[in-house]
């Protein structure tokens, strides 16, 4: 049985929600507004799941020239 979502979030998605291994890797992200989904897999137990991200703001890289 996987760990609760909140515990997965508290660990910043760094652990497998099934075996708690930190041997996880993610594929490229897919934008599905207002969320972004990323397929993640555990290299230890073979589990697969989607991590879901939500936009919380933005950081300015370059401001337009006036």
PyMOL Python script that loads the backbone (N, CA, C, O; Angstrom):
from pymol import cmd

cmd.read_pdbstr("""\
ATOM      1  N   UNK A   1       0.849  -1.176   0.000  1.00  0.00           N
ATOM      2  CA  UNK A   1       0.000   0.000   0.000  1.00  0.00           C
ATOM      3  C   UNK A   1       0.898   1.244   0.000  1.00  0.00           C
ATOM      4  O   UNK A   1       1.841   1.326   0.787  1.00  0.00           O
ATOM      5  N   UNK A   2       0.611   2.204  -0.875  1.00  0.00           N
ATOM      6  CA  UNK A   2       1.459   3.405  -0.955  1.00  0.00           C
ATOM      7  C   UNK A   2       1.270   4.319   0.253  1.00  0.00           C
ATOM      8  O   UNK A   2       0.258   4.258   0.951  1.00  0.00           O
ATOM      9  N   UNK A   3       2.278   5.172   0.480  1.00  0.00           N
ATOM     10  CA  UNK A   3       2.176   6.156   1.553  1.00  0.00           C
ATOM     11  C   UNK A   3       1.155   7.227   1.162  1.00  0.00           C
ATOM     12  O   UNK A   3       0.848   7.369  -0.021  1.00  0.00           O
ATOM     13  N   UNK A   4       0.621   7.982   2.126  1.00  0.00           N
ATOM     14  CA  UNK A   4      -0.330   9.057   1.798  1.00  0.00           C
ATOM     15  C   UNK A   4       0.314  10.157   0.947  1.00  0.00           C
ATOM     16  O   UNK A   4       1.519  10.393   1.026  1.00  0.00           O
ATOM     17  N   UNK A   5      -0.511  10.824   0.134  1.00  0.00           N
ATOM     18  CA  UNK A   5      -0.023  11.917  -0.715  1.00  0.00           C
ATOM     19  C   UNK A   5       0.775  12.944   0.083  1.00  0.00           C
ATOM     20  O   UNK A   5       1.840  13.377  -0.357  1.00  0.00           O
ATOM     21  N   UNK A   6       0.265  13.340   1.262  1.00  0.00           N
ATOM     22  CA  UNK A   6       0.911  14.392   2.049  1.00  0.00           C
ATOM     23  C   UNK A   6       2.348  14.015   2.412  1.00  0.00           C
ATOM     24  O   UNK A   6       3.235  14.867   2.365  1.00  0.00           O
ATOM     25  N   UNK A   7       2.588  12.767   2.770  1.00  0.00           N
ATOM     26  CA  UNK A   7       3.941  12.323   3.104  1.00  0.00           C
ATOM     27  C   UNK A   7       4.832  12.370   1.866  1.00  0.00           C
ATOM     28  O   UNK A   7       6.005  12.735   1.958  1.00  0.00           O
ATOM     29  N   UNK A   8       4.281  12.004   0.710  1.00  0.00           N
ATOM     30  CA  UNK A   8       5.048  12.078  -0.545  1.00  0.00           C
ATOM     31  C   UNK A   8       5.438  13.530  -0.835  1.00  0.00           C
ATOM     32  O   UNK A   8       6.568  13.801  -1.241  1.00  0.00           O
ATOM     33  N   UNK A   9       4.509  14.454  -0.627  1.00  0.00           N
ATOM     34  CA  UNK A   9       4.778  15.883  -0.848  1.00  0.00           C
ATOM     35  C   UNK A   9       5.808  16.386   0.161  1.00  0.00           C
ATOM     36  O   UNK A   9       6.722  17.119  -0.215  1.00  0.00           O
ATOM     37  N   UNK A  10       5.680  16.009   1.427  1.00  0.00           N
ATOM     38  CA  UNK A  10       6.634  16.443   2.454  1.00  0.00           C
ATOM     39  C   UNK A  10       8.046  15.987   2.133  1.00  0.00           C
ATOM     40  O   UNK A  10       9.011  16.661   2.493  1.00  0.00           O
ATOM     41  N   UNK A  11       8.182  14.847   1.457  1.00  0.00           N
ATOM     42  CA  UNK A  11       9.490  14.339   1.044  1.00  0.00           C
ATOM     43  C   UNK A  11       9.884  14.846  -0.339  1.00  0.00           C
ATOM     44  O   UNK A  11      10.838  14.357  -0.944  1.00  0.00           O
ATOM     45  N   UNK A  12       9.135  15.834  -0.830  1.00  0.00           N
ATOM     46  CA  UNK A  12       9.390  16.481  -2.120  1.00  0.00           C
ATOM     47  C   UNK A  12       9.447  15.492  -3.276  1.00  0.00           C
ATOM     48  O   UNK A  12      10.165  15.707  -4.252  1.00  0.00           O
ATOM     49  N   UNK A  13       8.685  14.408  -3.160  1.00  0.00           N
ATOM     50  CA  UNK A  13       8.621  13.416  -4.230  1.00  0.00           C
ATOM     51  C   UNK A  13       9.904  12.642  -4.422  1.00  0.00           C
ATOM     52  O   UNK A  13      10.098  12.011  -5.461  1.00  0.00           O
ATOM     53  N   UNK A  14      10.790  12.681  -3.431  1.00  0.00           N
ATOM     54  CA  UNK A  14      12.097  12.049  -3.589  1.00  0.00           C
ATOM     55  C   UNK A  14      12.115  10.572  -3.228  1.00  0.00           C
ATOM     56  O   UNK A  14      13.122   9.895  -3.436  1.00  0.00           O
ATOM     57  N   UNK A  15      10.998  10.062  -2.683  1.00  0.00           N
ATOM     58  CA  UNK A  15      10.940   8.657  -2.280  1.00  0.00           C
ATOM     59  C   UNK A  15       9.826   7.929  -3.022  1.00  0.00           C
ATOM     60  O   UNK A  15       8.786   8.510  -3.330  1.00  0.00           O
ATOM     61  N   UNK A  16      10.055   6.666  -3.299  1.00  0.00           N
ATOM     62  CA  UNK A  16       9.015   5.827  -3.879  1.00  0.00           C
ATOM     63  C   UNK A  16       7.876   5.719  -2.868  1.00  0.00           C
ATOM     64  O   UNK A  16       8.122   5.396  -1.706  1.00  0.00           O
ATOM     65  N   UNK A  17       6.636   5.983  -3.280  1.00  0.00           N
ATOM     66  CA  UNK A  17       5.522   5.891  -2.332  1.00  0.00           C
ATOM     67  C   UNK A  17       5.188   4.448  -1.930  1.00  0.00           C
ATOM     68  O   UNK A  17       4.337   4.235  -1.066  1.00  0.00           O
ATOM     69  N   UNK A  18       5.840   3.463  -2.539  1.00  0.00           N
ATOM     70  CA  UNK A  18       5.569   2.063  -2.219  1.00  0.00           C
ATOM     71  C   UNK A  18       6.642   1.449  -1.327  1.00  0.00           C
ATOM     72  O   UNK A  18       6.323   0.848  -0.301  1.00  0.00           O
ATOM     73  N   UNK A  19       7.916   1.593  -1.708  1.00  0.00           N
ATOM     74  CA  UNK A  19       8.990   0.953  -0.928  1.00  0.00           C
ATOM     75  C   UNK A  19       9.880   1.962  -0.201  1.00  0.00           C
ATOM     76  O   UNK A  19      10.786   1.570   0.533  1.00  0.00           O
ATOM     77  N   UNK A  20       9.627   3.261  -0.401  1.00  0.00           N
ATOM     78  CA  UNK A  20      10.360   4.370   0.237  1.00  0.00           C
ATOM     79  C   UNK A  20      11.813   4.489  -0.216  1.00  0.00           C
ATOM     80  O   UNK A  20      12.604   5.179   0.428  1.00  0.00           O
ATOM     81  N   UNK A  21      12.171   3.834  -1.303  1.00  0.00           N
ATOM     82  CA  UNK A  21      13.513   3.965  -1.862  1.00  0.00           C
ATOM     83  C   UNK A  21      13.691   5.356  -2.454  1.00  0.00           C
ATOM     84  O   UNK A  21      12.735   5.957  -2.945  1.00  0.00           O
ATOM     85  N   UNK A  22      14.922   5.866  -2.406  1.00  0.00           N
ATOM     86  CA  UNK A  22      15.204   7.150  -3.057  1.00  0.00           C
ATOM     87  C   UNK A  22      15.759   6.947  -4.462  1.00  0.00           C
ATOM     88  O   UNK A  22      16.231   7.897  -5.087  1.00  0.00           O
ATOM     89  N   UNK A  23      15.705   5.730  -4.956  1.00  0.00           N
ATOM     90  CA  UNK A  23      16.167   5.413  -6.309  1.00  0.00           C
ATOM     91  C   UNK A  23      15.009   5.580  -7.286  1.00  0.00           C
ATOM     92  O   UNK A  23      14.467   4.596  -7.787  1.00  0.00           O
ATOM     93  N   UNK A  24      14.630   6.833  -7.556  1.00  0.00           N
ATOM     94  CA  UNK A  24      13.520   7.116  -8.461  1.00  0.00           C
ATOM     95  C   UNK A  24      13.992   7.991  -9.606  1.00  0.00           C
ATOM     96  O   UNK A  24      14.931   8.773  -9.455  1.00  0.00           O
ATOM     97  N   UNK A  25      13.342   7.858 -10.749  1.00  0.00           N
ATOM     98  CA  UNK A  25      13.647   8.713 -11.893  1.00  0.00           C
ATOM     99  C   UNK A  25      12.354   9.050 -12.608  1.00  0.00           C
ATOM    100  O   UNK A  25      11.415   8.255 -12.650  1.00  0.00           O
ATOM    101  N   UNK A  26      12.331  10.271 -13.179  1.00  0.00           N
ATOM    102  CA  UNK A  26      11.136  10.739 -13.855  1.00  0.00           C
ATOM    103  C   UNK A  26      11.358  10.986 -15.328  1.00  0.00           C
ATOM    104  O   UNK A  26      12.462  11.310 -15.764  1.00  0.00           O
ATOM    105  N   UNK A  27      10.277  10.826 -16.094  1.00  0.00           N
ATOM    106  CA  UNK A  27      10.283  11.150 -17.517  1.00  0.00           C
ATOM    107  C   UNK A  27      10.005  12.637 -17.692  1.00  0.00           C
ATOM    108  O   UNK A  27       9.876  13.370 -16.711  1.00  0.00           O
ATOM    109  N   UNK A  28       9.913  13.079 -18.941  1.00  0.00           N
ATOM    110  CA  UNK A  28       9.588  14.483 -19.188  1.00  0.00           C
ATOM    111  C   UNK A  28       8.165  14.767 -18.716  1.00  0.00           C
ATOM    112  O   UNK A  28       7.335  13.863 -18.616  1.00  0.00           O
ATOM    113  N   UNK A  29       7.906  16.027 -18.433  1.00  0.00           N
ATOM    114  CA  UNK A  29       6.616  16.437 -17.884  1.00  0.00           C
ATOM    115  C   UNK A  29       5.614  16.721 -19.006  1.00  0.00           C
ATOM    116  O   UNK A  29       5.992  17.099 -20.115  1.00  0.00           O
ATOM    117  N   UNK A  30       4.333  16.531 -18.693  1.00  0.00           N
ATOM    118  CA  UNK A  30       3.243  16.778 -19.632  1.00  0.00           C
ATOM    119  C   UNK A  30       2.340  17.856 -19.041  1.00  0.00           C
ATOM    120  O   UNK A  30       1.825  17.699 -17.934  1.00  0.00           O
ATOM    121  N   UNK A  31       2.148  18.949 -19.775  1.00  0.00           N
ATOM    122  CA  UNK A  31       1.313  20.051 -19.299  1.00  0.00           C
ATOM    123  C   UNK A  31      -0.138  19.767 -19.629  1.00  0.00           C
ATOM    124  O   UNK A  31      -0.487  19.515 -20.782  1.00  0.00           O
ATOM    125  N   UNK A  32      -0.976  19.810 -18.614  1.00  0.00           N
ATOM    126  CA  UNK A  32      -2.422  19.633 -18.741  1.00  0.00           C
ATOM    127  C   UNK A  32      -3.040  20.675 -17.818  1.00  0.00           C
ATOM    128  O   UNK A  32      -3.413  20.383 -16.682  1.00  0.00           O
ATOM    129  N   UNK A  33      -3.139  21.902 -18.338  1.00  0.00           N
ATOM    130  CA  UNK A  33      -3.517  23.043 -17.501  1.00  0.00           C
ATOM    131  C   UNK A  33      -4.686  22.741 -16.596  1.00  0.00           C
ATOM    132  O   UNK A  33      -5.662  22.146 -17.053  1.00  0.00           O
ATOM    133  N   UNK A  34      -4.637  23.117 -15.350  1.00  0.00           N
ATOM    134  CA  UNK A  34      -3.632  23.913 -14.651  1.00  0.00           C
ATOM    135  C   UNK A  34      -2.551  23.066 -13.994  1.00  0.00           C
ATOM    136  O   UNK A  34      -1.829  23.559 -13.127  1.00  0.00           O
ATOM    137  N   UNK A  35      -2.425  21.809 -14.386  1.00  0.00           N
ATOM    138  CA  UNK A  35      -1.457  20.914 -13.755  1.00  0.00           C
ATOM    139  C   UNK A  35      -0.382  20.467 -14.734  1.00  0.00           C
ATOM    140  O   UNK A  35      -0.532  20.585 -15.950  1.00  0.00           O
ATOM    141  N   UNK A  36       0.695  19.955 -14.178  1.00  0.00           N
ATOM    142  CA  UNK A  36       1.742  19.305 -14.948  1.00  0.00           C
ATOM    143  C   UNK A  36       1.918  17.924 -14.332  1.00  0.00           C
ATOM    144  O   UNK A  36       2.009  17.797 -13.111  1.00  0.00           O
ATOM    145  N   UNK A  37       1.967  16.891 -15.166  1.00  0.00           N
ATOM    146  CA  UNK A  37       2.116  15.519 -14.698  1.00  0.00           C
ATOM    147  C   UNK A  37       3.454  14.978 -15.192  1.00  0.00           C
ATOM    148  O   UNK A  37       3.886  15.275 -16.306  1.00  0.00           O
ATOM    149  N   UNK A  38       4.097  14.184 -14.350  1.00  0.00           N
ATOM    150  CA  UNK A  38       5.363  13.561 -14.720  1.00  0.00           C
ATOM    151  C   UNK A  38       5.309  12.095 -14.307  1.00  0.00           C
ATOM    152  O   UNK A  38       5.067  11.785 -13.140  1.00  0.00           O
ATOM    153  N   UNK A  39       5.533  11.194 -15.259  1.00  0.00           N
ATOM    154  CA  UNK A  39       5.596   9.778 -14.912  1.00  0.00           C
ATOM    155  C   UNK A  39       6.923   9.518 -14.216  1.00  0.00           C
ATOM    156  O   UNK A  39       7.984   9.920 -14.694  1.00  0.00           O
ATOM    157  N   UNK A  40       6.843   8.837 -13.077  1.00  0.00           N
ATOM    158  CA  UNK A  40       8.023   8.537 -12.270  1.00  0.00           C
ATOM    159  C   UNK A  40       8.052   7.036 -12.031  1.00  0.00           C
ATOM    160  O   UNK A  40       7.006   6.395 -11.935  1.00  0.00           O
ATOM    161  N   UNK A  41       9.246   6.481 -11.937  1.00  0.00           N
ATOM    162  CA  UNK A  41       9.382   5.046 -11.670  1.00  0.00           C
ATOM    163  C   UNK A  41      10.425   4.814 -10.586  1.00  0.00           C
ATOM    164  O   UNK A  41      11.369   5.588 -10.427  1.00  0.00           O
ATOM    165  N   UNK A  42      10.231   3.742  -9.856  1.00  0.00           N
ATOM    166  CA  UNK A  42      11.185   3.344  -8.822  1.00  0.00           C
ATOM    167  C   UNK A  42      12.139   2.314  -9.409  1.00  0.00           C
ATOM    168  O   UNK A  42      11.706   1.293  -9.942  1.00  0.00           O
ATOM    169  N   UNK A  43      13.414   2.578  -9.312  1.00  0.00           N
ATOM    170  CA  UNK A  43      14.413   1.652  -9.826  1.00  0.00           C
ATOM    171  C   UNK A  43      14.616   0.475  -8.874  1.00  0.00           C
ATOM    172  O   UNK A  43      15.242  -0.520  -9.241  1.00  0.00           O
ATOM    173  N   UNK A  44      14.093   0.584  -7.664  1.00  0.00           N
ATOM    174  CA  UNK A  44      14.233  -0.479  -6.672  1.00  0.00           C
ATOM    175  C   UNK A  44      13.122  -1.526  -6.794  1.00  0.00           C
ATOM    176  O   UNK A  44      13.405  -2.717  -6.924  1.00  0.00           O
ATOM    177  N   UNK A  45      11.854  -1.084  -6.754  1.00  0.00           N
ATOM    178  CA  UNK A  45      10.744  -2.057  -6.752  1.00  0.00           C
ATOM    179  C   UNK A  45       9.972  -2.114  -8.066  1.00  0.00           C
ATOM    180  O   UNK A  45       9.150  -3.010  -8.258  1.00  0.00           O
ATOM    181  N   UNK A  46      10.226  -1.163  -8.984  1.00  0.00           N
ATOM    182  CA  UNK A  46       9.571  -1.180 -10.283  1.00  0.00           C
ATOM    183  C   UNK A  46       8.221  -0.478 -10.340  1.00  0.00           C
ATOM    184  O   UNK A  46       7.573  -0.487 -11.387  1.00  0.00           O
ATOM    185  N   UNK A  47       7.777   0.135  -9.231  1.00  0.00           N
ATOM    186  CA  UNK A  47       6.494   0.842  -9.230  1.00  0.00           C
ATOM    187  C   UNK A  47       6.556   2.046 -10.165  1.00  0.00           C
ATOM    188  O   UNK A  47       7.624   2.616 -10.388  1.00  0.00           O
ATOM    189  N   UNK A  48       5.397   2.426 -10.710  1.00  0.00           N
ATOM    190  CA  UNK A  48       5.278   3.620 -11.551  1.00  0.00           C
ATOM    191  C   UNK A  48       4.101   4.446 -11.047  1.00  0.00           C
ATOM    192  O   UNK A  48       3.098   3.896 -10.592  1.00  0.00           O
ATOM    193  N   UNK A  49       4.226   5.765 -11.131  1.00  0.00           N
ATOM    194  CA  UNK A  49       3.159   6.664 -10.712  1.00  0.00           C
ATOM    195  C   UNK A  49       3.353   8.004 -11.405  1.00  0.00           C
ATOM    196  O   UNK A  49       4.383   8.240 -12.037  1.00  0.00           O
ATOM    197  N   UNK A  50       2.371   8.871 -11.288  1.00  0.00           N
ATOM    198  CA  UNK A  50       2.469  10.229 -11.797  1.00  0.00           C
ATOM    199  C   UNK A  50       2.628  11.185 -10.624  1.00  0.00           C
ATOM    200  O   UNK A  50       1.834  11.149  -9.684  1.00  0.00           O
ATOM    201  N   UNK A  51       3.641  12.036 -10.670  1.00  0.00           N
ATOM    202  CA  UNK A  51       3.723  13.172  -9.762  1.00  0.00           C
ATOM    203  C   UNK A  51       2.972  14.305 -10.443  1.00  0.00           C
ATOM    204  O   UNK A  51       3.111  14.510 -11.649  1.00  0.00           O
ATOM    205  N   UNK A  52       2.187  15.030  -9.684  1.00  0.00           N
ATOM    206  CA  UNK A  52       1.366  16.118 -10.215  1.00  0.00           C
ATOM    207  C   UNK A  52       1.828  17.423  -9.601  1.00  0.00           C
ATOM    208  O   UNK A  52       1.960  17.530  -8.382  1.00  0.00           O
ATOM    209  N   UNK A  53       2.077  18.423 -10.450  1.00  0.00           N
ATOM    210  CA  UNK A  53       2.572  19.726 -10.016  1.00  0.00           C
ATOM    211  C   UNK A  53       1.519  20.784 -10.309  1.00  0.00           C
ATOM    212  O   UNK A  53       0.720  20.663 -11.238  1.00  0.00           O
ATOM    213  N   UNK A  54       1.547  21.837  -9.475  1.00  0.00           N
ATOM    214  CA  UNK A  54       0.619  22.943  -9.626  1.00  0.00           C
ATOM    215  C   UNK A  54       1.434  24.237  -9.695  1.00  0.00           C
ATOM    216  O   UNK A  54       2.409  24.402  -8.962  1.00  0.00           O
ATOM    217  N   UNK A  55       1.030  25.145 -10.573  1.00  0.00           N
ATOM    218  CA  UNK A  55       1.697  26.437 -10.697  1.00  0.00           C
ATOM    219  C   UNK A  55       1.485  27.237  -9.417  1.00  0.00           C
ATOM    220  O   UNK A  55       0.353  27.404  -8.963  1.00  0.00           O
ATOM    221  N   UNK A  56       2.586  27.736  -8.834  1.00  0.00           N
ATOM    222  CA  UNK A  56       2.486  28.526  -7.609  1.00  0.00           C
ATOM    223  C   UNK A  56       3.000  29.946  -7.802  1.00  0.00           C
ATOM    224  O   UNK A  56       2.931  30.756  -6.878  1.00  0.00           O
ATOM    225  N   UNK A  57       3.506  30.256  -8.974  1.00  0.00           N
ATOM    226  CA  UNK A  57       4.021  31.597  -9.245  1.00  0.00           C
ATOM    227  C   UNK A  57       5.011  31.553 -10.396  1.00  0.00           C
ATOM    228  O   UNK A  57       5.079  30.578 -11.144  1.00  0.00           O
ATOM    229  N   UNK A  58       5.779  32.631 -10.523  1.00  0.00           N
ATOM    230  CA  UNK A  58       6.794  32.676 -11.576  1.00  0.00           C
ATOM    231  C   UNK A  58       7.982  33.493 -11.102  1.00  0.00           C
ATOM    232  O   UNK A  58       7.866  34.290 -10.171  1.00  0.00           O
ATOM    233  N   UNK A  59       9.122  33.294 -11.742  1.00  0.00           N
ATOM    234  CA  UNK A  59      10.335  34.055 -11.504  1.00  0.00           C
ATOM    235  C   UNK A  59      10.698  34.760 -12.797  1.00  0.00           C
ATOM    236  O   UNK A  59      10.693  34.146 -13.864  1.00  0.00           O
ATOM    237  N   UNK A  60      11.010  36.039 -12.711  1.00  0.00           N
ATOM    238  CA  UNK A  60      11.379  36.811 -13.897  1.00  0.00           C
ATOM    239  C   UNK A  60      12.810  36.476 -14.292  1.00  0.00           C
ATOM    240  O   UNK A  60      13.721  36.506 -13.465  1.00  0.00           O
ATOM    241  N   UNK A  61      12.989  36.159 -15.555  1.00  0.00           N
ATOM    242  CA  UNK A  61      14.320  35.873 -16.099  1.00  0.00           C
ATOM    243  C   UNK A  61      14.874  37.139 -16.735  1.00  0.00           C
ATOM    244  O   UNK A  61      15.984  37.562 -16.412  1.00  0.00           O
ATOM    245  N   UNK A  62      14.113  37.745 -17.632  1.00  0.00           N
ATOM    246  CA  UNK A  62      14.480  38.989 -18.290  1.00  0.00           C
ATOM    247  C   UNK A  62      13.226  39.846 -18.433  1.00  0.00           C
ATOM    248  O   UNK A  62      12.169  39.363 -18.838  1.00  0.00           O
ATOM    249  N   UNK A  63      13.360  41.102 -18.100  1.00  0.00           N
ATOM    250  CA  UNK A  63      12.246  42.018 -18.303  1.00  0.00           C
ATOM    251  C   UNK A  63      12.371  42.628 -19.699  1.00  0.00           C
ATOM    252  O   UNK A  63      13.484  42.799 -20.197  1.00  0.00           O
ATOM    253  N   UNK A  64      11.265  42.953 -20.326  1.00  0.00           N
ATOM    254  CA  UNK A  64      11.336  43.534 -21.678  1.00  0.00           C
ATOM    255  C   UNK A  64      12.029  44.906 -21.643  1.00  0.00           C
ATOM    256  O   UNK A  64      11.922  45.656 -20.673  1.00  0.00           O
ATOM    257  N   UNK A  65      12.727  45.194 -22.712  1.00  0.00           N
ATOM    258  CA  UNK A  65      13.376  46.498 -22.831  1.00  0.00           C
ATOM    259  C   UNK A  65      12.315  47.544 -23.138  1.00  0.00           C
ATOM    260  O   UNK A  65      11.365  47.285 -23.877  1.00  0.00           O
ATOM    261  N   UNK A  66      12.489  48.723 -22.562  1.00  0.00           N
ATOM    262  CA  UNK A  66      11.503  49.784 -22.804  1.00  0.00           C
ATOM    263  C   UNK A  66      11.941  50.684 -23.915  1.00  0.00           C
ATOM    264  O   UNK A  66      11.235  51.633 -24.255  1.00  0.00           O
TER     265      UNK A  66
END
""", "prot")
cmd.dss("prot")
cmd.show_as("cartoon", "prot")
cmd.util.cbc("prot")
cmd.orient("prot")
